[in-house]
Amino acid sequence: MKQIQVWLGHSNYNTTANIYAHLDSSSMEQSGIAISNILSIKNEKEVAC
């Protein structure tokens, strides 16, 4: 979120968070699946080493 604040030129972190941090349930589910997939891939690579 901090990087987005800088990219957008917001002087206050709260401005960015209040505008962009809300997610609907579908977006939260998709994000959770993506994070889970990434972590699963990483764990598989670590086990293979």
N, C-alpha and C positions, 0 to 999 in steps of 0.2 A: 504494500500500500504506500509505503514511503517513497518508493521509486516512481509510482504513478503520480504522487503529489508533486514531485520534482519535475517530471515530464510535462505535467499539465500547468505548471507554474502557480499552483496554489500556495499561498504563503502560510496556510494553516493546515495541519494534518486533518483536523476535524472536518474541514470543508470537503476534502477528498473522501474521507470515510463516510460522511453523511450522504454524499451523492452516489458513491459507487460501491459501498460495502453491502448493500442489501441484496439478498438472493431469494428467488422463489424456491419452492421445494424441489421443482424439477432441476433447476440449476445446481442446487446443493447435492442432489443425488448424482448428477453427472460429474460434478467435481469429485465427489467421494469415490466414484468408480474409477475415474482417471488416476487419482492419487493411489488407490489400492492397486491398480494395474502397474503403476510405476514402481511401487514398493515391492510388488511380487516379482517383477523382472529383476530388480536389484538383488533381492534375496536369492533368486535362482542363480545369478551370476556369482554371488559370493559362495554358494554351496558348491558350484562347479569348480572353483579354484582350488 
